Amino acid sequence: CIGNPVAVLHESLDGDYLFVECPLARGWIVAGDIAIANRNTIHRLVEDKNFLMATAHRVPVYGDLGFKNFARYIYFSATMPLISHDNNGYKVKMPCRESDGSLGVDTGYVKPDANVNIGYLSYTKRNVLNQIFKLLNTPYGWHGQDNKRDCAGTMRVLLRCFGIKVGKNPAFILSASENQFRMNPVLSTEEKMAEASKLEPVITIAGNSGHVVLFLGKARNGKLYYIHQVGWGYKDDNGIQRIVGRVTVNSAEHSFYSINGPKVFTTMRK
């Protein structure tokens, strides 16, 4: 994403591509998308404690105070250093690439009613619910493709809203806390439902090495529910394949992703 620091490890022979690495991934990207700066300059920018965070799927940033010149989007839980804010909106430091390839900083402007927060949100169940349901029905993107998210990416950006940083893949997320419960695979579905109902709702993430979900807990109808980003499909009662590809809510009884799917339940206590 824009403003994400990376280490440049290699350059292609023609200079058009750079092999870069960040805490979550590594790979080749277009050299023109990278701005080069020394370590101290980058640290001052990304470690600024006074920052504005996007609390919606995406938030527009403009190049002028009148909000006429669109500059870029910042996406869910992404941050920019905050310069100032008042009734007219927010002024932020916006990383950019100068003509010589070096790192520059422009001034960006965010509307006063934008879905943003100064600093991280307080880690409460109400805030977790508010944030995850802002992503309801947002489309699937494998490993952040086209600024979209997969199952792990959805959980990762959700936790980042509260200053909790986890790894890229489901297994890393599930091992991010010592508060783990491992479901006994020999239990019946009914027994698994009973065990899961004892777990703390809203701040418990469930899954296996291939998928993660947020465990919402038991509703008034007695059913257990998950919310998750679903990149795959399922067969309905008529045998028709249905592709979801969205953040959705489903009951743990449903074969779409039933209680038999998760092997680990991890309660994320900050």
Salt bridges, closest charged atoms under 4 A:
GLU21 OE2 - ARG26 NH2 2.65
ASP48 OD2 - LYS93 NZ 3.99
ASP150 OD2 - HIS143 ND1 3.52
GLU195 OE2 - LYS198 NZ 3.22
GLU200 OE2 - LYS125 NZ 3.23
GLU200 OE1 - ARG269 NH2 3.05
ASP236 OD2 - ARG242 NE 2.99
